[in-house]
């Protein structure tokens, strides 16, 4: 059986790998949807628009955006799994040392207080709107899910519009 430090390092590496893969896969989906959207917009703006190919593009875009949500959800699942394993291995490492040291705290105020303290020390960085976005700690690994959902609604709207114009 591997030592707790080996398990900890491996779990952390796998967590980081999942996040890297999420971004690479999401970039593929975003480029693919951008090309589909550009093609659809070009076809719709054409003087003699034929809406059958536009409908096919919209259906393809809708399917791709749903697949993007599924991919991002799967990646987020494994990220959460490995973060939990990291926490378990950390607890194993520090069990006998009475040390409060973890990478992923359940208490969001722990992180928020550190960041607020850092932001308040930097006098050049007192933009309150920007700081609110920073302090709210949006999940960068959930944003691809939200992006895919947004694209799904856009494709659905474009599909309905195309059927209406047909």
Protein Blocks (a to p, Z undefined) as FASTA:
>chain_A
ZZfklmmmmmmmmmmmmmmmmmmmmmmmmmmmmmmmmmmmmmmmpmblcfklmmmmmmmm
mmmmmmmmmmmmmmmmmmmmmmmmmmmmmmmmmmmnopacdfbdfblklmmmmmmmmmmm
mmklmcfklmmmmmnopafklmmmmmmmmmmmmmmmmmmmmmmmZZ
